């Protein structure tokens, strides 16, 4: 391994300083889950270990290569120390009147805003409300609170409700989600917390009342409205089974998916196609990139400025695709796998715009540290672990595959690229190898 200015080159793959910080950050979070080192002590232990190894290498070895390589342990230790700041920030951001700190024991009148459309469950015939709580009225005393609540109704309300409606739910008893007591069992409260649900309740539709329509969440209302219009178009244009399948693979909605179709995908071991992930985000990015690239190449050169920045058709296409990728991730529910793929795609597109080097593994680690900085609890989420471990394994395994020898053609592109990933898959399909 040799260290150069900026990134580190290891077996042909560019390793950036942020990659070591991310590995130390993840290692500190995992160590914090061990009971003797629970919480911040695990992060401090990993930081002390990494910094100790770095200091020992610099003190015991005089070889310049080994002493420079010790900087990797120093960066990993800095990443582990960053957990202390992140966890402290999350604790500081949690107000004293949040539902996670104090939950009323008796019944109360709840006032808040709907954050998503009413969810109707076909299996039980019930409906679910997701409310951003504004205040609770307990025995005639109004108490301002913060947090999100999921309320299950015995049957769907007759009156339609929209995202952003300010509603009142009378005589509701909030409860914390119950965790199964089997050791190592599914942690249902943590599962809901990672999805911003801090309490649950049961109520009757007669206890629900609209106070003011469409008061907040204009962007979410437009987003869900656009998704509903797409679903309505699919139901009108295609048969019921086909429309349910298209809803699953384009919007991530599987409530109308036919059972036989789902079973067929399961038997064919292709169920991953029904879950929005990197495959779908990559196709959206790939398709719209070439659409915009073909459009911008037909424009005269005078349209693209040369000062203060140089804008080319390739850069313009990359810039136009970024909002589409972000919108698609939000439109499909912003799941962990979708966010991971969207961040990777955006990072690749930014390397084209800024003309900076990039790599497949660097993009994966960057996506991981962004998600974990926003919510450190995702490190124990099974979906998060499988999503990143599988993608990282594919990247590492692809390095040992035979490399393509053909250097020209539609797949490789004619312009080379800024990406330095050594995997054949990333060289063929990453935007850094797309034609300019």
N, C-alpha and C positions, 0 to 999 in steps of 0.2 A: 504494500500500500504506500502510496506517495501523496503527500499533501501539496497542493498547488494553491495559487491565489483563489480564494473563494471556495468552490466545491472540492471534494476529495474524490479521487478516481480509484475505484476498487474493482478489480476484475472486469474492467470495461464499463462499469456502471457508475454514473456520477452520483456521489453521496454528498448531500448538502449538510451544512451544520444543523439546520432545522430537523433533519432526519434523526440525528443523535438525540436532540432535545426531545423529540416525540417519543423515541424508545425509552428514554429515562422517565418521561412523564407517564407512559403506560405502565412501566415497571413499578413506579411508585404507587400508582393506583391499585395495581394487583397486590402489591405487598401490604397495602392498607386494608385489604380484605382478610388478611390472616389475623386470627384472634389475638395472639400475643402482640402484634404490631398494628392493631386496629387504628384506622384513622390516619392522622398526621404522622404518627410515630413510624408507620411503615414507609412513608415518603422520606422522612428524615433518615431512616436506616439505609434506604437505597442511595440517597444523596451522599451520606457519609461513606458508604462502600465505594461508590464511583469516584468521589473526590480523593479518597485514600489511595485507590489504585493509581489514579492519575499522578498524585504526588509521589508515590513510591517509584513509579516508572521514571519520572523526571529526576528523582534523587539517585536511583541505583544505576540507571543506564545512561551512558554518555553518547550513545549512537543517536544521531540527529533524527533518523527515521522513527525509532521507537519513542523518542521524546515528543516528536510531533504527533505520533499516533496516540499518545496519552491525552491529547486534546479531545479525542472522542469521548473518553470517560469523563472528562471535565464537563463537556457539553451535556452528557447524559445526567450527571449530577445536578447541573443547573436545571434541567427539565424536571427532575424529581423535586427540587426545591420549589419549582413553580407551582406544584400541587398545593403547597401551603397557602400561597397567595390566592389560587383559584378557589379552594375550599373556604377560605376566610371571606372572600368576596361574595360567594353564594350565601354564606351565613349572614353577612351584613345586608345583602339585598332582600332577605326574608324579613318582612316587617313583623312587629309584635302582634298585630291584629290579623295575621294570616291564619287560614283554617288549619294549616299544618301545626301551628303552635297552640291554638285554642279552638276547641270544637264544643258548641253548646250541647248539654246533655238532654234537655227537654225539647219540645216542639217549638218551632219558631216560624214566623212569616219571612219569606226570603224574597228579596228584590235583586234582580240582575238582568243581564242581557244574554240572549241566545248567541252562542258562538258558531253554531253549525246547524244545518237543517235537522228537523226532527227525524230520528232514525226509527224505522218501523221494522220490527222483528217478525218474520214470517213464521218461525217455529212456534213462538208463544203467543203471537198476536199482540204483544205489548209494544210500547213506544218509549224512546229514550230522549231526554232533553239534556243538552250540555249548556250550562249556564255559568257565565262569569259573574260571581256574586259581588254585589255592591254594598248591601247592608242586610242585617238581620234584625227583626223586631221580636224581642223576648219579653213577655209580660208587660207590653206597652212601652218598653225602652228600646230605642233604635241604637244599634251598634254597628259602626262601619267595619267591614271586613274585606279581605281579599282572598282570592282562590277560585277554583273551578269545581263545579259540582255536577255529577251525573245523576239525574232523576229518572227513575223508571215509572212509567204510567201503566195502569192496568189495561188500558186500551187507547188507541190513537185519538187525539182530540178532534172534534168535528170542525173546529175553526182552523183555518190555515195560519201558520206562523212562519215568519221570515227571519233570516239571520240579522242580528242587530236589534230585534224587538226587545223593548224593556218590559219584563214580565214580573208578575207577583205570584208566588206559590204559597198558599196558606197552609198552616199547620203541618209543616214538614219536619221530620226528625232526621237530622244528619247523622250519619254513622261513618266511622272509618272502615275501609275495606277489611274483611276478615282474611287472615293468613292461615293457611293450613299448617298444622303443627307437626307434620311429619318432617324429620330432619332432611334437609336438602331438597324439599319439595318446592313446587312452583311458588314464587313470592308474588302473590296477586297484588298486595298494596303497592309494592315497588313497581310492578308492571303498570298500574294505573298512574302512579306519580310520574313516571317517565313520559306519560302521555297527557300530562297536565290535568289529571283528575285527582283531587285531594279529598273528596268525600262522596258518598253515595246516599241515596234516599229513595223511598217509595212514596208515591202520591197518586191521587185520583185526578183525572182530567178536569173534574169540576172544581178542583182547587187552583187551577191555572187561570190566570187573567192577564190580558195584555194591557199595559199601562200606556205605552207610547210606541207606535210602529217605527221600525227602521231608524233607530236613534244613533247607533254606532256600527262599527265594522263594515264600512261601505265597501272596502276592497274585498273582504271575505264574502260579502253578499254578491258582489259582481262575479267573483271566482266560482262560487257554488252555483250561481245562476247560469254562468257559461257552461258549467259541467252538466247541469240539468237540461239545457238546450241541446247539448251534444247527445245526451241519453235519449231525449225525445226524438231526435232525428234518427238515431240508430233503430229505435223501436218502430218508427214509421217506415223506414227504408228496407229493413231486413226482417226475416222471420224471427220468431221469439227465441229459438235456440241460438241462431246466429247473432242476434242482437246481444244476448247475454254473454256470449263468448267475446264479442268485440268490446263490450263494456269492461270485461275483465282484463284484456290484454292492452287496452288503450287508456283506461281510466283507473284501473285497479279496483273496480267495484265488482264483487263476486256474488252479491246477494241474488241476482237474477240468473246466475249460471246454472244450467241444467245439470242435474245429478249424474246423468249418464255421460255427458260430455266431460265432467270433472273426473269421473271414474276412468274414462278412456285415456285422459292425459296421465292419470296416475299409473295405469297399467303400462303405458308407453314410456314411463319414467321421464315425462316431459312436463311435470307440474310446475317447474320453474318458469315456464313461459307465461303462466297465469299470474305470476307475481311480478309486479313492476320492479325492475332492477337495472343493472348496467346494460343488459341486452337492449332494453327498450330505449334507455337514455342514449346509448351509443347509436342506435338506428336514427333517432330523432336528430341528433347532432350531425351524423353523417349525411342524412338526406338534405336537411336545410342548409348545411354548409355548401354543398355542391349546387343547390338551387340558387343561393345568393351569389356564389362565385360565378356561375354562368351569367347571372344578371349584371353584376358589376363589370365583368369583362366586356360586355357589349357597350358600356358607357365610354364616352371619349376620355382621353387621358387628362384633359383640362379639369374634369370634375374632381379629381383627387388632388388635394393640396400637397405641396412639397415643403412648406414651411408653416408653422414651426415644427410640425411633425410630418414624416413621410407616410402617406396613406396609400396603400396598394389595394387592388381588388381582393387579395388574400386577407389582408388585415380588415378590410371593410366587411367581408363575409364573416370573419371570426367575430367581429364586434356585433354584427346583427344576430348571430346565433345565440350569444350568451343570454339575452333576455328570454328567448324561446326555451332554452334549457331550464332556466330558473322557473319560468311559468309552468312548464310541464311537471317539474318536481312538486310544485305547490298544488297543481291541479290533481295530481294522483295521490295526494294525502301526505306528502313529505315524510315518507317512511325512511328508516335508517339506510336501507340499501339504495333507495332513490337519491337521498341527499349525498351519500358517498359517491355515487356515480356522477351526479351533477357537479360536485366539487371537482372531481377528477377531470371532467370534460371542460369546465370553466378554466381550470389551471392550464390545461393544454392549449386552449384558445388564447389565454393571456400570454403564454410563451410565444405564440405567433405574433401577437400584436406588439409586445414589448421587445421581441427579438432576443429573448433570453433562453439559456439552456434549460432543459427539463428532462424528466424521466418518469417512467411508469410507477416505480416504487415510491419515488418522491411525492407524486400526486396522491398515492394511497395514504402515505403517512401524513401528508398535509390535511387530507380530509379527516383522518382520525383525530388529529389534535384539535381541529376546529370543532368537531362534534363533541369531544370530551371536555373541551374548555367551556362549552355552553352547558353541558350536562354531564358531569363526571360519572354519574351512576350508570351511564350506558356501557361502561366497561364490563359490567356483569350481565348485560342483556345478551341472551343467546343469539338473537338476530344480528346484533352488532358484531359479536365474536365470529359467527359463521360468515358474515358478509365480508369482513376484512381478512380473515384467515384464508378463506377460499381464494379471494382475488390475489393476495400476496403469494399464495402457493402456486397459482397459475403463472404469475410473473416469474417466480424463481425457477419453476420447472421449464418454462419456455426458453430459458437461456441455454438449456442443454439440447434443444431440438436442432436439427439441421437448419442452417441459415439459408435464406433464398439467395441464389446467385444472380438472378436476373435483376438488373438495376434500372430498367426502363419499362415503360408501359403504364397502363391506366391505374393499376393497383398501387405501384410504388410512387408514381408521380415523377415529374421531371425536375423538381426544384430542390431535392434534398430536404433539409429541415433543421430546426434548432434542437429537436429532442435528441437525447443521447442514450435512450434505453436500448439495451442490447438484445431484448427479446424479439424474435421474429414477429410475434403477434403485434407488439407495439410498433415495430417498424412498418408493418403493413397497414395498420388501421389507425394509428394515432394521428391526430390532426397535424402534428409536426411533420408528417411525411406526405401530407396531402398536396396536390398540385397548387402552385401559386398562380 
